[in-house]
Amino acid sequence: MEEIDRAIVVALTADGRLSYTDLAEKVGLSVSAVHQRVRRLEQRGVIKGYAARVSFEALDLPLTAFVAIRPFDPSQPDDAPERLAHLPEIDSCYSVAGEDFYLLLVRVAGPVDLERVLQEIRTAANVTTRTTVVLSTPYEHRPPKITLDPAAHHRTRGVPPAAAGAQAD
């Protein structure tokens, strides 16, 4: 990826609501050039989308749990993600290495709801579950560490070379 594209990604991961004008100023390009580059980054799948980060507590979903699942019969089709896609309480589904097949991130209102969702997961996907309840979340959704070339700093005025490392802290 070109250095200027890296600078654009660094700036957008820090603030996804930047206007094209502000973004252009940060990276030292014209507004039209930045707009074109952002569109290309989106088309290439580097930028996958934009989303609001919400408070799950404010949405009455304060309980977060990780649920590891493993099929009762490993010779059966590996279709758990499809079987579980209808459950809105499952925030994310990760295919993992190790004893478990998938790790689910679940967000619910409380223990009773978690128990209900666990039963729905077991029934729908024919799996065993192992659950870890999250007590607190010191941080999440940190931007990726993107290294910028210090020599290119003159072209990316608003994004200092150490910005990627500083953002990840």
C-alpha positions in Angstrom: 0.0 0.0 0.0 1.3 3.5 -0.8 2.5 5.7 2.0 -0.2 8.3 1.4 -2.9 5.6 1.5 -1.4 4.4 4.9 -1.7 8.0 6.1 -5.3 8.1 5.0 -6.1 4.9 6.8 -4.3 6.1 10.0 -6.3 9.3 10.0 -9.7 7.5 9.4 -9.0 4.9 12.1 -8.4 7.7 14.5 -11.6 9.6 13.4 -13.9 7.9 10.9 -16.0 11.0 10.7 -13.4 13.2 9.2 -14.7 15.3 6.3 -12.8 15.0 3.0 -11.6 18.5 3.5 -10.1 17.8 6.9 -8.7 14.5 5.7 -7.1 16.2 2.7 -5.5 18.8 5.0 -4.1 16.1 7.3 -2.5 14.1 4.5 -1.5 17.0 2.2 -3.6 16.2 -0.8 -6.5 18.0 -2.6 -10.0 17.1 -1.6 -10.7 15.4 -4.9 -7.5 13.3 -4.7 -8.4 12.2 -1.1 -12.0 11.4 -2.2 -10.6 9.3 -5.1 -8.1 7.5 -2.8 -10.7 6.7 -0.1 -13.1 5.4 -2.8 -10.2 3.1 -4.1 -9.4 1.9 -0.6 -13.1 1.0 -0.1 -13.2 -0.8 -3.4 -10.1 -2.8 -2.6 -11.6 -3.8 0.8 -9.0 -2.0 2.8 -11.7 0.2 4.3 -14.6 -2.1 4.9 -17.1 0.4 6.2 -17.9 3.0 8.8 -19.9 2.4 12.0 -20.9 4.1 15.2 -19.4 2.6 18.4 -22.1 2.3 20.9 -22.4 1.7 24.6 -23.9 -1.7 25.1 -24.7 -0.8 28.7 -26.8 2.1 27.4 -28.6 -0.3 25.1 -29.4 -2.6 28.1 -26.9 -5.2 27.0 -24.3 -5.0 29.8 -23.3 -8.7 29.9 -20.6 -9.7 27.4 -19.5 -13.3 27.2 -17.2 -15.4 25.0 -18.7 -18.7 24.1 -16.4 -21.4 22.7 -18.3 -24.1 20.7 -17.4 -27.5 19.6 -19.6 -30.0 17.7 -20.7 -33.2 19.4 -19.8 -35.0 16.2 -16.8 -33.5 14.4 -17.6 -35.6 11.3 -20.8 -33.6 10.8 -20.8 -30.6 8.3 -19.0 -27.5 9.7 -22.1 -25.2 9.3 -22.4 -23.7 12.8 -22.0 -20.1 11.6 -24.9 -20.5 9.3 -27.0 -22.3 11.9 -26.4 -19.5 14.4 -26.7 -16.5 12.1 -30.3 -15.9 13.2 -29.3 -15.2 16.8 -29.0 -11.4 17.2 -27.2 -11.8 20.6 -24.2 -13.1 18.8 -22.1 -10.0 18.0 -19.2 -11.9 16.3 -18.2 -15.4 15.3 -14.5 -16.4 15.0 -13.2 -19.6 13.5 -10.4 -20.6 15.8 -7.5 -23.1 16.1 -7.3 -25.5 19.0 -9.9 -27.7 20.6 -12.8 -25.4 19.9 -14.1 -24.8 16.4 -15.6 -21.3 16.9 -15.5 -18.5 19.5 -18.7 -16.4 19.7 -18.9 -12.9 21.2 -22.3 -12.6 22.8 -24.0 -9.5 24.3 -27.1 -9.9 26.5 -29.0 -8.1 29.2 -28.2 -10.5 32.0 -27.5 -14.1 33.2 -31.0 -15.3 32.4 -30.7 -14.1 28.8 -27.2 -15.7 28.6 -28.6 -19.0 29.8 -31.4 -18.8 27.1 -28.9 -17.9 24.3 -26.6 -20.8 25.3 -29.4 -23.2 25.1 -30.4 -21.8 21.7 -26.8 -22.1 20.5 -26.5 -25.7 21.7 -29.8 -26.7 20.1 -29.4 -24.8 16.8 -25.8 -25.9 16.1 -25.7 -29.3 17.9 -22.6 -28.2 19.9 -21.2 -28.1 23.4 -20.4 -24.7 24.8 -17.8 -23.3 27.2 -18.6 -19.8 28.4 -16.4 -17.0 29.8 -18.2 -14.0 31.2 -16.4 -10.6 30.7 -16.0 -8.7 34.0 -14.7 -5.5 32.5 -13.4 -4.2 29.2 -10.3 -2.0 29.7 -10.2 -1.4 25.9 -11.6 -2.8 22.6 -11.8 -1.7 19.0 -8.3 -0.3 19.0 -7.0 0.9 15.7 -4.4 -1.3 14.0 -0.8 -0.3 14.3 0.1 1.1 10.9 3.7 2.1 10.4 4.4 5.2 8.4 7.7 5.9 6.7 9.3 8.9 8.5 10.8 10.1 5.2 7.2 10.5 3.8 6.2 12.7 6.7 6.6 15.8 4.6 3.8 14.6 2.4 1.6 13.6 5.3 1.7 16.8 7.4 -1.0 16.1 9.8 -0.2 12.5 10.5 3.2 12.3 12.3 5.3 9.1 11.7 4.7 7.9 15.3 0.9 8.4 15.0 0.2 4.7 14.4 2.1 3.6 17.5 0.6 6.4 19.6 -3.0 5.5 18.5 -2.7 1.9 19.5 -1.9 2.8 23.1 
